Amino acid sequence: MTSRTRQATRPHLWGPAGRAVGDGPGRTTRGGERASDSLWKVARSQRATGGRARLRRVALVGIDGSGKTTQAHRLADALTAAGRPATYHRNAGGRRWLGRLANRLGRPDAQRLLGRNGVLAVESVLRWLAIANALLSSLVTGRVAVMDRYAVCQYASIRAHGGRRWERLARAGYRVFPRPQVTFLLTVDPAEAYRRIERRGTDHETMDWLTAADAAYRTLPEYPGFVLVDAAGATEEVSRRIQAHLVEWLPSDAPSPDATPDSGPPGDAAAAGPGRHPVVCPARPVVVQARS
């Protein structure tokens, strides 16, 4: 049997957005192995684990006051209870700490203390170190890393500050980090986010900053791959919507979340084919509405 014939008999491994992995001419890797053969090994591995890779990284991102920290804690607990041990990781850039330091030194905010470039430099370094520590911890422990903020938060911060030339440097530094398998963007009106921040009373953000940050997330090149979650509803409802999107990553005998995510007609799931994960890397943003 020829190599062409053997390749034709292999089943397709469906990847994000319904694309079949392993099609096309086989390129050779550095080790001399054809890229198609490497993908075939991945396909066999994923078939052995139910047709999907193991969930390792989930990120929750969004503007301040969108509920990232609350939902990330709840998600880590829910995944652990469902049989996927998970750990919460807060990948902050130090904005709150820098703001408090500025106030103690008689400055109204961190930017007045360090300047825009200084704030962006400190933020980028602190967040890079936090993400590196979280990924290393996940690698050592084997637990799912639930990320409260990730690299895209730094890109959005840079855009909101108007420091676009810094973004290229930040992306070069953050390139070493793997993308989360699922990134939830918690969306909320900046005015509501402002009210939440004022109620908690631990920090302060201006409406101008929140509006700029909201716009920055929507202009990122990663935006089409986000799972959009309306975070304006009740905490429990938002949690159920987030957890429902991760059902296919859980063990087959794990209890399913109570809520079912908004979807198309019943036939869509079957038509999607085995092993596809349209939620993880959708062709366009997936909006999940939370009932208020």
N, C-alpha and C positions, 0 to 999 in steps of 0.2 A: 504494500500500500504506500502510495507516495505521500510526501509531506503535505502537499496541497489537499489530498483526499482526507488525511487524518485531521487537518485543520477544519475541514468542512463538517466533520462529524461532531465537533465539539459544540456543546450548548453555549448559547450566549450568556454572558454575565451582564445583567442590566445594571448600568450605573446611573448617576444623577441625570435628571431630565429625560430619562428613557433612552439614553445612548447605550449601545452595546459596546462593552469593553473587549478589546482583542481583535476588532476588525481592522482591515487595512493592511498595508505592507508591514512586515515584521522588521523593526529596526534592531540593531545589535547594541547591547549595553556594553559598559566598559569591561565587564568580566567576560565578554564574548557570548553572552546568552542573548538570544533574540528577545526583543521586548514582548512579542506575542506569547512566547513561552513563559516569561515571567508573569504576565497577566493570567495565563492559564493556571499557573500555580496558585495565584490569588483566588481565582474562581473556584478551584477545588477546595481551598481552605475555607472560603465563604460558604460553599455548599455544605461542608461538614459542620458549620456553625449556624445552620438554618438560613443560608443565603445572604448573610450580611456580616459586615465586620463588627467587631466588638465596640460598644460605645465607650469612648475614653475621654472626650472633651465636649463640654456644653458651655456656651457663653451666653450671658444675659447682658445686654448693652442698652443704652438709652440715656437721655438727659437726666440731670440730677432731679430727684423728686418723682421719678417714674416708677419706683418700687423695686429696683434691681436687687438691692441687698435682701429685702424681705423675701422676694420670690426665689432668689438663689439659695437661701437657707432652707426654704420649704422644699425646693426641688431636690436638694442633696438628701434631705430626710426621706422624701418620698422614694427616690431611687434606691436608697439603702433598704427601706422596708420592702421594696419590690424585688429584692434579690440582686441588685447591682450596687454594691458598696460604693458610696460617693463621699467626697469631701468638699466643703465650701472653701473657696479661695477668694480673698478680696484683693484685687489687683489695682489698688488706688494709685493715683499719680501724686498724692500729697497736697492737693488743692486746699483741703480743709486745714491741714496742719500749717501750710504756708500762710493761709489767711489769718490764723490765730497768731502766728509769729509776727506778721505785719502789724496787727492790732496792738500787740504788746510793745512794739517799737514805735508806735504812734503813726503808723501808715494805714490808710483806709483799706488797702487790699494788697495781695501779693505782687500784683503787677506794678504798683507804686513803689514796692520795696526792691524788687529785682529787675524790673523792666520786663517787657513782653518776651524778649529772647531768653532772659534768665529764667522766667517761669516755664517756658516751653522746654528748655534744656533740663531743668530739674525734674519736671513732670515725666519727660521721656525716659530719663535714667531710672527714676524710682519705679515707674510702671514696668520697665524692661526687667528690672531685678525681681519684682514681685511675680511676674509671669514666669520667668525662668525658674524661680523657686517652686512655684505651683506645679509646673510641668515635671520638674525633677522629683518632687514628692509623689506625683501620680505615677511616674515611671517606677519608683522604688516600691511603692505600696501596692500598685496594681489597681487602685481605686479610681473611679470616675472623677475627673476634675470638673467641678461645677464652678465656672469662672464668673465672678461678679466684676464685670469689665474685662476687656481684652484689648488687643492691639488697635482695633478699629476705633476704640474710644480715644486713643491718642491722636489718630488721624483726624477725628472729628474735632477734638480740642484745638488742634493746630489750625484747622480751617475756621473755626469759630473765633479764634484770636486774630485771624487775618494774616497768619504767618505761613502762607502756602509754600514758600521756598524751603521751610523746615520739613515739610512733609516728605520730600524725597529722601532726606537724611534719615528720618524716622523709619520710613519703609525699608531702607537698606539695613538698618539695625534690627528691626523686628522680623525681617525675612527669615531668620533662623527658626522662628516658631511655627509649628504646624497650625493650620487652620482648624478651628473647632468643627466637629462633625455637624453640629447644629448651632446656629447663632440666632437667639431670640432678640428682636428689637422691641422693647417695651415702649409703646407710643402713648403719649398723654399730652394734652394741651398745655403749653408753657404756663398759662395762667393757673391751671390746677396744680402743676408742679411747684409753682411759686408758693401757693397756699400751703401745700404739704411741707415744704422746707421751712416756712415761717412757723407752722404748728410744732414741728419737732424742736425748733429753737436751738439747734446745735451749730448751725452755720447760716450763711446768708448768700443768696445769689440774686442778681438783678434780672428783671424781665428781659432786658436787652441781651444778656448773656444766654439765658435759657432759650430765647427765640433763635439766636444765632446758632446755638448748639443743635437745636432741633433741625434747622435747615441744613447744617453741616452733615448730619447723619444721612439725610436724604440725597445728598449729592455725592456720597462716596461710591466708588466703583464696586464695592462689595454689597451695596444696598440691594440689588436684585436677588442676592442669595440669602437675605435675612428672612426669618419667619416673623412677620409683624403681629404683635399681640396688643390689642387694645387694653391698656393698663388702667383705664379710668374706672373700671367696675370694682366690685367687692374683691377683697384679697383672695377669698376662697375660690371664687369663680375664675379669677385670672390664673390661679394655681392649677385648677382642673384643666383649663384650656392648654396650658403649657405641658402638663404631664400627659395629656391625651395625645399630643404630637409625638411623644417618645414611646408609645406603646410597642411599636414594632422593634424597638431596640431592647425590650425587656425579655427575660426568659419566658418561654412559652407557657409555663405554669404559673407565671406571676399574675396577681390580681390586676385587672384593668381599672384605670381611673373611671370615676363615675361619669364624667363629661365626655361627650364625643365631639371632636373638632368639626367645624363647619367644612363641608365637602360638597362635591358635586353629586350627581345621581348615583344610586347604589351600584350601578354597573361599572363605575369608574375605577374602583379599587381592583376589581377583577381584571379589568382591561389593562391596568397598569403593568401587569406581568410580574412574575416572581422576582424578588430581590431589588425592585426599584424603590428609590427613596425620594419621591418628589418633594417631600417636606424639607429634606436636608438641603438640597440645592435646587430650588424651584426655578423655572424659567423666568418667573417674575415674582415680585414680593407676594407672599401669602399673608392675607390679612385675617386675623382671628379676632372676632368681635366678642367682647365680654359683656354680658347682660348687666346693666346697672340695677 
